[in-house]
Amino acid sequence: MTTSRLAMLLLVPVLATGCASTASATRPAEPATEAAAPEATSRAPSGYGFSEDDPIHVGGGVDGEHEYLQHLRGPQGQKVRYERRGSCCAFESEGSPFGAGMLDVYIVSYEGLEAPVMLYLNMYDRKDPRAPEGFRLD
């Protein structure tokens, strides 16, 4: 990877943290970096949305992420609470103005959920987003 491409890749999460948050979200106290992203635990769910290997492709930038999360509900229609935890997992993307991007990691919970879960969202590329297991979209 060239130095200029690496510099642009590292700039992506810094730019993303400057965007406005919604009333449902809270902003992290420090800028998001790859090191700030939480580690997955062995008891975390696997599958669509729960890992960097199968993220939710929402597209639309930060606004697209927030729109998706505002429509995400628990299985009985419970409103979700979410917090952006950081960025991780560099990848190439034609949807990014830099040719590469990073996934955003959100901690998501709803009333009745045993423990919050981490969801991985791709704000650069849209691929018919759907609800991860244990959630629904309204």
N, CA, C and O of each residue as an XYZ file, in Angstrom:
552
protein
N       0.850     -1.162      0.000
C       0.000      0.000      0.000
C       0.901      1.232      0.000
O       1.881      1.285      0.743
N       0.576      2.207     -0.819
C       1.402      3.401     -0.908
C       1.196      4.267      0.328
O       0.189      4.148      1.026
N       2.163      5.138      0.587
C       2.088      6.017      1.748
C       0.880      6.936      1.667
O       0.205      7.148      2.675
N       0.586      7.493      0.483
C      -0.557      8.398      0.366
C      -1.870      7.652      0.569
O      -2.796      8.202      1.166
N      -1.976      6.419      0.091
C      -3.199      5.638      0.292
C      -3.365      5.297      1.769
O      -4.476      5.357      2.295
N      -2.278      4.942      2.441
C      -2.329      4.643      3.863
C      -2.750      5.876      4.646
O      -3.562      5.772      5.565
N      -2.213      7.042      4.302
C      -2.583      8.286      4.987
C      -4.062      8.577      4.813
O      -4.728      8.993      5.761
N      -4.587      8.362      3.603
C      -6.004      8.590      3.359
C      -6.844      7.599      4.149
O      -7.881      7.972      4.698
N      -6.416      6.349      4.217
C      -7.140      5.327      4.942
C      -7.215      5.670      6.426
O      -8.251      5.466      7.059
N      -6.143      6.179      6.973
C      -6.129      6.562      8.381
C      -6.952      7.819      8.630
O      -7.402      8.044      9.754
N      -7.157      8.639      7.608
C      -7.932      9.860      7.743
C      -9.433      9.586      7.767
O     -10.185     10.382      8.330
N      -9.885      8.498      7.181
C     -11.312      8.191      7.075
C     -12.000      8.179      8.434
O     -13.013      8.863      8.583
N     -11.509      7.432      9.454
C     -12.232      7.433     10.724
C     -12.205      8.779     11.430
O     -13.138      9.108     12.162
N     -11.171      9.549     11.226
C     -11.098     10.872     11.845
C     -12.173     11.770     11.258
O     -12.844     12.498     11.989
N     -12.340     11.724      9.940
C     -13.378     12.521      9.303
C     -14.759     12.066      9.739
O     -15.641     12.899      9.946
N     -14.966     10.773      9.884
C     -16.269     10.245     10.249
C     -16.681     10.660     11.656
O     -17.875     10.800     11.920
N     -15.736     10.859     12.561
C     -16.089     11.223     13.927
C     -16.570     12.656     14.022
O     -17.180     13.024     15.027
N     -16.324     13.465     13.031
C     -16.756     14.858     13.067
C     -18.185     15.052     12.637
O     -18.688     16.175     12.687
N     -18.863     13.999     12.213
C     -20.237     14.114     11.748
C     -21.181     14.210     12.930
O     -20.876     13.728     14.022
N     -22.329     14.834     12.709
C     -23.317     14.997     13.769
C     -23.887     13.656     14.176
O     -24.017     12.753     13.350
N     -24.227     13.522     15.450
C     -24.855     12.304     15.919
C     -26.351     12.529     16.041
O     -26.824     13.663     15.980
N     -27.097     11.437     16.217
C     -28.536     11.538     16.374
C     -28.868     11.495     17.847
O     -28.001     11.224     18.679
N     -30.111     11.759     18.171
C     -30.535     11.741     19.565
C     -30.399     10.346     20.163
O     -30.222     10.217     21.374
N     -30.477      9.297     19.345
C     -30.376      7.925     19.833
C     -28.946      7.508     20.092
O     -28.704      6.522     20.787
N     -28.005      8.236     19.549
C     -26.612      7.805     19.618
C     -25.831      8.673     20.578
O     -26.207      9.807     20.872
N     -24.744      8.116     21.056
C     -23.807      8.907     21.830
C     -22.472      8.843     21.138
O     -22.111      7.819     20.559
N     -21.744      9.927     21.197
C     -20.449     10.010     20.528
C     -19.358      9.559     21.487
O     -19.401      9.904     22.668
N     -18.378      8.793     21.003
C     -17.283      8.376     21.881
C     -16.465      9.584     22.346
O     -16.416     10.617     21.677
N     -15.834      9.428     23.497
C     -15.071     10.524     24.075
C     -13.799     10.826     23.312
O     -13.286     11.942     23.396
N     -13.280      9.872     22.574
C     -12.036     10.085     21.842
C     -12.236      9.697     20.385
O     -13.142      8.923     20.076
N     -11.404     10.221     19.480
C     -11.559      9.882     18.067
C     -11.443      8.385     17.837
O     -10.681      7.691     18.510
N     -12.217      7.903     16.870
C     -12.205      6.477     16.562
C     -10.926      6.105     15.819
O     -10.504      6.798     14.894
N     -10.342      5.039     16.226
C      -9.167      4.509     15.549
C      -9.295      3.001     15.518
O     -10.153      2.431     16.192
N      -8.458      2.362     14.751
C      -8.514      0.909     14.701
C      -8.257      0.328     16.085
O      -8.846     -0.692     16.441
N      -7.396      0.955     16.865
C      -7.096      0.456     18.205
C      -8.281      0.624     19.145
O      -8.389     -0.110     20.127
N      -9.185      1.587     18.864
C     -10.322      1.839     19.740
C     -11.433      0.820     19.543
O     -12.318      0.715     20.391
N     -11.413      0.073     18.457
C     -12.471     -0.899     18.190
C     -12.390     -2.037     19.200
O     -11.298     -2.511     19.516
N     -13.536     -2.475     19.705
C     -13.532     -3.523     20.709
C     -13.179     -4.876     20.108
O     -13.360     -5.107     18.913
N     -12.688     -5.739     20.931
C     -12.386     -7.105     20.512
C     -13.655     -7.940     20.658
O     -14.406     -7.773     21.618
N     -13.886     -8.815     19.728
C     -15.026     -9.716     19.814
C     -14.756    -10.757     20.892
O     -13.614    -11.169     21.093
N     -15.798    -11.175     21.574
C     -15.642    -12.207     22.587
C     -16.129    -13.526     22.020
O     -16.843    -13.559     21.018
N     -15.739    -14.613     22.669
C     -16.111    -15.932     22.171
C     -17.613    -16.171     22.268
O     -18.145    -17.008     21.538
N     -18.313    -15.454     23.154
C     -19.753    -15.663     23.281
C     -20.560    -14.720     22.394
O     -21.790    -14.752     22.430
N     -19.907    -13.893     21.610
C     -20.605    -12.980     20.718
C     -21.267    -13.766     19.592
O     -20.732    -14.774     19.132
N     -22.448    -13.294     19.147
C     -23.099    -13.972     18.018
C     -22.218    -13.914     16.773
O     -21.378    -13.024     16.636
N     -22.414    -14.849     15.886
C     -21.689    -14.823     14.630
C     -22.699    -14.681     13.502
O     -23.902    -14.839     13.708
N     -22.203    -14.385     12.322
C     -23.085    -14.261     11.178
C     -23.206    -12.827     10.713
O     -22.444    -11.951     11.121
N     -24.182    -12.609      9.852
C     -24.397    -11.328      9.204
C     -24.443    -10.184     10.217
O     -25.250    -10.188     11.146
N     -23.563     -9.212     10.018
C     -23.529     -8.016     10.844
C     -22.713     -8.120     12.110
O     -22.315     -7.099     12.672
N     -22.452     -9.335     12.576
C     -21.764     -9.516     13.845
C     -20.262     -9.672     13.712
O     -19.568     -9.829     14.716
N     -19.741     -9.631     12.483
C     -18.299     -9.769     12.319
C     -17.810     -8.924     11.152
O     -18.582     -8.533     10.276
N     -16.530     -8.656     11.163
C     -15.907     -7.894     10.077
C     -15.942     -8.664      8.764
O     -15.823     -8.071      7.692
N     -16.104     -9.969      8.842
C     -16.145    -10.795      7.637
C     -17.483    -10.728      6.905
O     -17.557    -11.065      5.723
N     -18.536    -10.298      7.591
C     -19.873    -10.220      6.988
C     -20.596     -8.983      7.528
O     -21.601     -9.112      8.228
N     -20.091     -7.780      7.208
C     -20.683     -6.550      7.747
C     -22.009     -6.202      7.059
O     -22.370     -6.783      6.036
N     -22.707     -5.256      7.641
C     -23.947     -4.737      7.068
C     -23.558     -3.582      6.154
O     -23.005     -2.583      6.617
N     -23.838     -3.708      4.875
C     -23.466     -2.700      3.874
C     -24.613     -1.696      3.734
O     -25.526     -1.898      2.933
N     -24.560     -0.614      4.518
C     -25.660      0.354      4.524
C     -25.479      1.473      3.504
O     -26.465      2.059      3.056
N     -24.231      1.780      3.126
C     -23.977      2.897      2.214
C     -24.445      4.212      2.822
O     -24.942      4.236      3.948
N     -24.289      5.297      2.087
C     -24.817      6.591      2.514
C     -24.033      7.325      3.580
O     -24.529      8.306      4.133
N     -22.824      6.883      3.887
C     -22.007      7.562      4.889
C     -22.567      7.384      6.298
O     -23.309      6.442      6.575
N     -22.201      8.298      7.168
C     -22.662      8.247      8.560
C     -24.182      8.377      8.613
O     -24.830      7.721      9.429
N     -24.755      9.214      7.752
C     -26.219      9.344      7.713
C     -26.874      8.009      7.381
O     -27.913      7.670      7.948
N     -26.277      7.250      6.471
C     -26.800      5.937      6.124
C     -26.750      4.974      7.298
O     -27.672      4.185      7.504
N     -25.668      5.040      8.066
C     -25.561      4.199      9.263
C     -26.655      4.553     10.266
O     -27.332      3.672     10.796
N     -26.824      5.853     10.522
C     -27.822      6.276     11.508
C     -29.237      5.957     11.040
O     -30.079      5.561     11.846
N     -29.507      6.126      9.748
C     -30.837      5.782      9.228
C     -31.117      4.292      9.430
O     -32.201      3.912      9.871
N     -30.137      3.460      9.106
C     -30.292      2.019      9.297
C     -30.557      1.704     10.776
O     -31.493      0.970     11.095
N     -29.747      2.250     11.661
C     -29.880      1.955     13.093
C     -31.189      2.485     13.666
O     -31.721      1.903     14.611
N     -31.719      3.572     13.119
C     -32.996      4.099     13.595
C     -34.167      3.199     13.187
O     -35.224      3.240     13.817
N     -33.990      2.393     12.146
C     -35.034      1.467     11.715
C     -34.850      0.067     12.299
O     -35.742     -0.774     12.191
N     -33.715     -0.178     12.906
C     -33.426     -1.476     13.505
C     -34.207     -1.608     14.814
O     -34.256     -0.669     15.608
N     -34.810     -2.765     15.035
C     -35.608     -3.019     16.230
C     -35.278     -4.394     16.785
O     -34.731     -5.251     16.092
N     -35.626     -4.586     18.058
C     -35.555     -5.910     18.655
C     -36.640     -6.787     18.035
O     -37.453     -6.295     17.252
N     -36.668     -8.067     18.370
C     -37.597     -8.996     17.721
C     -39.077     -8.687     17.984
O     -39.928     -9.049     17.171
N     -39.397     -8.028     19.097
C     -40.778     -7.627     19.381
C     -40.994     -6.135     19.103
O     -41.944     -5.538     19.609
N     -40.129     -5.549     18.315
C     -40.277     -4.140     17.951
C     -39.627     -3.168     18.929
O     -39.857     -1.962     18.833
N     -38.824     -3.661     19.864
C     -38.162     -2.786     20.834
C     -37.215     -1.829     20.114
O     -36.504     -2.219     19.189
N     -37.218     -0.575     20.551
C     -36.285      0.403     20.001
C     -34.876      0.064     20.474
O     -34.672     -0.305     21.631
N     -33.911      0.192     19.572
C     -32.532     -0.116     19.944
C     -31.815      1.136     20.443
O     -32.148      2.261     20.071
N     -30.843      0.905     21.277
C     -29.907      1.945     21.704
C     -28.577      1.574     21.065
O     -28.211      0.400     21.008
N     -27.863      2.573     20.590
C     -26.588      2.281     19.935
C     -25.575      3.361     20.232
O     -25.910      4.519     20.486
N     -24.325      2.944     20.192
C     -23.201      3.849     20.398
C     -22.089      3.434     19.451
O     -21.714      2.264     19.383
N     -21.575      4.395     18.734
C     -20.443      4.105     17.847
C     -19.215      3.888     18.717
O     -18.838      4.758     19.502
N     -18.600      2.737     18.575
C     -17.468      2.378     19.427
C     -16.123      2.685     18.784
O     -15.133      2.906     19.482
N     -16.084      2.701     17.452
C     -14.826      2.964     16.776
C     -14.854      2.415     15.369
O     -15.901      2.019     14.858
N     -13.696      2.398     14.754
C     -13.543      1.875     13.396
C     -12.487      0.786     13.407
O     -11.587      0.768     14.247
N     -12.622     -0.109     12.463
C     -11.638     -1.187     12.335
C     -11.653     -1.710     10.910
O     -12.460     -1.286     10.083
N     -10.780     -2.605     10.650
C     -10.900     -3.514      9.520
C     -10.860     -2.814      8.163
O     -11.883     -2.711      7.486
N      -9.701     -2.342      7.772
C      -9.530     -1.659      6.480
C      -9.881     -2.581      5.321
O      -9.616     -3.782      5.365
N     -10.481     -2.003      4.281
C     -10.839     -2.760      3.087
C     -10.866     -1.822      1.893
O     -10.986     -0.607      2.051
N     -10.755     -2.387      0.701
C     -10.854     -1.595     -0.519
C     -12.325     -1.377     -0.843
O     -13.151     -2.267     -0.641
N     -12.651     -0.169     -1.355
C     -14.041      0.140     -1.654
C     -14.124      1.133     -2.798
O     -13.487      2.186     -2.764
N     -14.904      0.800     -3.803
C     -15.152      1.743     -4.891
C     -16.093      2.854     -4.429
O     -16.132      3.921     -5.042
N     -16.852      2.618     -3.356
C     -17.781      3.609     -2.834
C     -17.120      4.696     -2.006
O     -17.753      5.705     -1.693
N     -15.870      4.508     -1.650
C     -15.145      5.495     -0.851
C     -14.411      6.458     -1.769
O     -13.848      6.042     -2.782
N     -14.411      7.749     -1.422
C     -13.661      8.696     -2.247
C     -12.152      8.437     -2.219
O     -11.422      8.962     -3.059
N     -11.685      7.641     -1.271
C     -10.263      7.341     -1.135
C      -9.900      5.981     -1.716
O      -8.725      5.617     -1.744
N     -10.902      5.220     -2.185
C     -10.647      3.889     -2.717
C     -10.529      2.825     -1.645
O     -10.370      1.645     -1.956
N     -10.606      3.229     -0.390
C     -10.527      2.300      0.735
C     -11.344      2.874      1.879
O     -11.610      4.075      1.923
N     -11.736      2.022      2.791
C     -12.509      2.483      3.941
C     -12.262      1.599      5.134
O     -11.458      0.668      5.094
N     -12.971      1.911      6.196
C     -12.924      1.110      7.410
C     -14.351      0.889      7.873
O     -15.218      1.735      7.654
N     -14.596     -0.239      8.510
C     -15.909     -0.529      9.055
C     -16.103      0.256     10.338
O     -15.144      0.506     11.067
N     -17.340      0.646     10.617
C     -17.671      1.252     11.896
C     -18.282      0.178     12.793
O     -19.075     -0.648     12.342
N     -17.902      0.205     14.057
C     -18.383     -0.769     15.030
C     -19.340     -0.040     15.974
O     -18.992      0.978     16.572
N     -20.547     -0.584     16.092
C     -21.558     -0.028     16.988
C     -21.905     -1.058     18.057
O     -22.022     -2.251     17.774
N     -22.067     -0.581     19.289
C     -22.573     -1.407     20.377
C     -24.078     -1.168     20.393
O     -24.527     -0.028     20.509
N     -24.859     -2.242     20.276
C     -26.306     -2.142     20.125
C     -26.987     -2.982     21.197
O     -26.562     -4.097     21.498
N     -28.063     -2.420     21.775
C     -28.844     -3.165     22.757
C     -30.312     -2.755     22.640
O     -30.644     -1.755     22.004
N     -31.161     -3.529     23.250
C     -32.575     -3.197     23.364
C     -33.095     -3.844     24.638
O     -32.477     -4.765     25.171
N     -34.231     -3.360     25.125
C     -34.800     -3.891     26.350
C     -35.076     -5.382     26.176
O     -35.743     -5.795     25.227
N     -34.558     -6.177     27.099
C     -34.743     -7.620     27.043
C     -33.560     -8.373     26.452
O     -33.492     -9.597     26.563
N     -32.631     -7.663     25.829
C     -31.439     -8.324     25.291
C     -30.493     -8.611     26.449
O     -30.184     -7.719     27.240
N     -30.042     -9.840     26.546
C     -29.204    -10.257     27.677
C     -27.939     -9.404     27.823
O     -27.595     -8.978     28.926
N     -27.255     -9.160     26.707
C     -26.030     -8.355     26.716
C     -25.938     -7.598     25.391
O     -26.362     -8.115     24.358
N     -25.393     -6.384     25.408
C     -25.223     -5.642     24.146
C     -24.375     -6.439     23.160
O     -23.543     -7.258     23.551
N     -24.602     -6.183     21.882
C     -23.847     -6.853     20.823
C     -23.116     -5.812     19.983
O     -23.478     -4.636     19.970
N     -22.087     -6.266     19.286
C     -21.356     -5.406     18.362
C     -21.844     -5.677     16.953
O     -21.934     -6.829     16.530
N     -22.162     -4.607     16.219
C     -22.513     -4.734     14.814
C     -21.488     -3.978     13.987
O     -21.050     -2.893     14.369
N     -21.107     -4.551     12.862
C     -20.118     -3.976     11.954
C     -20.849     -3.419     10.740
O     -21.539     -4.154     10.034
N     -20.694     -2.102     10.494
C     -21.380     -1.449      9.388
C     -20.388     -0.868      8.392
O     -19.351     -0.315      8.759
N     -20.737     -1.011      7.126
C     -19.961     -0.448      6.020
C     -20.755      0.737      5.487
O     -21.812      0.555      4.883
N     -20.256      1.942      5.705
C     -20.970      3.142      5.262
C     -20.679      3.523      3.818
O     -21.277      4.469      3.306
N     -19.789      2.821      3.156
C     -19.387      3.183      1.802
C     -20.157      2.439      0.722
O     -20.456      3.002     -0.331
N     -20.476      1.191      0.977
C     -21.087      0.338     -0.033
C     -22.453     -0.126      0.444
O     -22.609     -0.524      1.598
N     -23.446     -0.074     -0.443
C     -24.796     -0.522     -0.092
C     -25.084     -1.836     -0.810
O     -24.935     -1.945     -2.027
N     -25.501     -2.833     -0.024
C     -25.859     -4.142     -0.579
C     -27.117     -4.653      0.129
O     -27.043     -5.584      0.930
N     -28.251     -4.053     -0.162
C     -29.543     -4.477      0.382
C     -29.443     -4.871      1.857
O     -29.546     -6.052      2.189
N     -29.244     -3.895      2.741
C     -29.093     -4.223      4.162
C     -30.345     -4.915      4.711
O     -31.474     -4.594      4.340
N     -30.104     -5.863      5.596
C     -31.200     -6.556      6.260
C     -30.877     -6.618      7.755
O     -29.803     -6.189      8.177
N     -31.776     -7.136      8.529
C     -31.572     -7.212      9.986
C     -30.743     -8.430     10.342
O     -30.966     -9.517      9.808
N     -29.782     -8.251     11.247
C     -29.039     -9.415     11.750
C     -29.960    -10.313     12.576
O     -31.042     -9.894     12.987
N     -29.528    -11.528     12.810
C     -30.298    -12.467     13.627
C     -30.612    -11.844     14.982
O     -29.734    -11.255     15.614
N     -31.871    -11.972     15.433
C     -32.302    -11.416     16.706
C     -32.808     -9.992     16.607
O     -33.181     -9.400     17.619
N     -32.829     -9.428     15.403
C     -33.313     -8.068     15.160
C     -34.304     -8.095     14.009
O     -34.445     -9.106     13.322
N     -34.985     -6.981     13.805
C     -35.819     -6.788     12.625
C     -35.716     -5.332     12.192
O     -35.280     -4.474     12.960
N     -36.118     -5.067     10.969
C     -36.146     -3.706     10.451
C     -37.593     -3.250     10.303
O     -38.417     -3.966      9.734
N     -37.897     -2.084     10.803
C     -39.241     -1.493     10.661
C     -39.183     -0.285      9.765
O     -40.207      0.351      9.520
